[in-house]
Amino acid sequence: KVFVDMTSNRISLQVEVLKRLKGPLLTLIASPTPELAYTVLVHVHALIGRGPMHVGVFGADFKQFYCRYNDPSYIKAVKI
């Protein structure tokens, strides 16, 4: 939150940092630990909610956000 607030007037910097973090974040979302995946999903949701230009960063990897049959209900709620 501090990073986003401090760079609120530099949207291009925010998008560049999100592009760099995209790979590790997607890896953590696919982790076998549901608690870790939930935490990362909530943070990704908060980052995307900051502006429409951030949605495009994860657009190509939309399949990572599909609900799987074995996902716990709290993860499904965040993914939807």
N, C-alpha and C positions, 0 to 999 in steps of 0.2 A: 504494500500500500504506500509506503514511503517513496519507493521508486516512482510509482505512477504519479503520485502527487508532485514530486519534485520535477518531473519531466512532463507535466501537463501541457506545457506550451511547445514541446518538441515531440510531436506525434511520430515523426519519422524515426526518431531514436527509439521510441517505445516499440514500434513495429520491427525494427532491426533486432532488438534484444529478444523479442518474442520469436522471431525466426531462428535465432540461435538456441533458444530454450526449447523449441518445439520437439526435437528428437528425444532429449532426456525426459520431457514431460510425457510424451506418448509411450515411452518405454515404461515409465512408472505407472501409467494408467493400466497397462497390460500386465502388471505384476500379479502374482498369485495371492498376495495379501490384500484382502478387500478393504481393510482400513486405510492402507496406504493409497490405494486407487481412489477411494472416496475423498481423501484429503486433497489429492492432486486434482481431481475433477472439480471440487469446490473452488480451488484456486484458479483453475482454467476458466471456470464460469465467471468468476469475479473479474478476471483480466479481460475476457471477451465483452463483458457487460460495460466496460469503460468507453467503448466506442465502436461504430460500425466498421472502421478500418481494421480492427483487430480480428474480426471474424474471418477474413480472408486468409489469415496466417494458417489456420487449421482447416480450411476448406477442402484441400486436396486429401486430407486424412479423415474424412467424415466417417468412414467405416469403423474407426476406432471408438466412436461414440455410439454405435449401435448397442442395443440391449441384448445381452446373451441370456440364454435360458437359465444358466447357473449363477447369474449375478444376484447378489442379495437385493432386497427390495429398496434399501436406501441408496444403492448405487444406481438402480434403474430410475429412481425418482430424480436423481441429479442429471442423468443422461438425457432424460426426456425433457 
